[in-house]
Amino acid sequence: MTYIADTANILDGLGRGTARGRMPGRTGSRLSHLSEWYIRDEDDVDEDDRDDGNDGDDGQTGSGINGVGAAGGASAAPGLSRTPTRRVAPYSDLAATYDRALGIRSFVRTKRAFELVVRRYGVCFGAAADVGCGTGLFACYLARCWGARVFAVDRSPHMLRVGACRCRDPRVQFLRQDLRGLQLPQAVDLVTANFDTVNHLLTASDLALAFQRIAANLRPGGHFVFDVITRAQAAMRPVVQVHRLPARGRALFQRIGWDPRRGLLSIVILHRWPRPSPPSVELHVERAYSPAQVGRLLLDSGFVIRGVHDAVSLRVPEGCPPRLLVVARKPGRPDR
Ligand SMILES: C[S@@+](CC[C@H](N)C(=O)[O-])C[C@H]1O[C@@H](n2cnc3c(N)ncnc32)[C@H](O)[C@@H]1O
């Protein structure tokens, strides 16, 4: 099996002369733009859209959701008149409809990429963890299609609750943990972090901490496979985009702002509920990282980087794509 020896250079090279030239020139929206959402007075949620509901409402702090390129449907300005909104924790109101809005689409892409990685890099695993597992679709897939024992880790109790209801496979154990303090019940052969999970860590030191904890929970020879959005967000023109997402029981809008100067994506999710419930708003923030930064932090955490792909085409990228798929390995011989 060939290892890419000078991996820092590979990731470094990707960052050079690519992102900067393509980024939008304007500074994007500020994170304080929640007040910019105004809701129409008419109740436009269809009766047959009403949810059977699985929303949690206990508080959770944190941030983030991927939005780039994920949203389907028509663009819609969310309203005309000024109705106050209720601020809720990230992934709280979203959890019950996450799969329909974003999760299934993400799962299909992730599964395709993962199967390529397994074939190409000969990844073997009996025990795995999917961190930032959300509603557990991928964790469940690892158990059902690969026969693995899987730890599905997330910090959102709402997402975990939905996951635990939908995936009742005894091989999958849901754990509420923060990536930065990851402590699995046993070491695993594979850790995955899909759909921008690592971008939810907003500082390089948090990302470093997460990488260290992932390395600590991997067996020697174990793999870490993840995607990460980079600062090459050419697709983010115009600076602010609004999408309507598919959802049940509400009208759901996603507004994405990209601040190229700070490398931050701010994603506002607006839930417009049937009356009399007031609309609710979640703010998610993600940081885009350069390939060089990611490479350095992985190497500092003791990983070897085996490969880097454009997460969409799955080819080895020539420039810096908006989203990278990274295959890293903890050095050492597997004990099996
Ligand atoms: C965009 S969602 C991705 C969910 C899932 N991986 C998928 O592919 O659909 C990001 C997930 O990461 C979780 N998350 C964000 N920061 C986290 C952290 N520091 N520790 C654990 N989970 C985190 C969120 O709660 C959310 O469920």
The ligand as a Gaussian input file, in Angstrom:
#p B3LYP/6-31G(d) Opt

LIG

0 1
 C      -24.216000      19.108000       9.436000
 S      -24.543000      18.000000      10.696000
 C      -23.970000      16.485000       9.959000
 C      -24.707000      15.308000      10.495000
 C      -24.349000      13.993000       9.814000
 N      -22.943000      13.693000       9.958000
 C      -24.734000      13.992000       8.357000
 O      -23.901000      13.625000       7.520000
 O      -25.884000      14.331000       8.043000
 C      -23.260000      18.303000      11.868000
 C      -23.453000      17.527000      13.161000
 O      -22.299000      17.722000      13.950000
 C      -22.702000      17.881000      15.305000
 N      -21.646000      18.616000      16.004000
 C      -21.235000      19.865000      15.778000
 N      -20.233000      20.184000      16.596000
 C      -19.998000      19.105000      17.359000
 C      -19.086000      18.822000      18.400000
 N      -18.194000      19.737000      18.820000
 N      -19.113000      17.613000      18.981000
 C      -20.009000      16.671000      18.574000
 N      -20.907000      16.896000      17.586000
 C      -20.902000      18.097000      16.978000
 C      -24.002000      18.624000      15.210000
 O      -24.783000      18.492000      16.402000
 C      -24.634000      17.986000      13.980000
 O      -25.438000      16.895000      14.318000

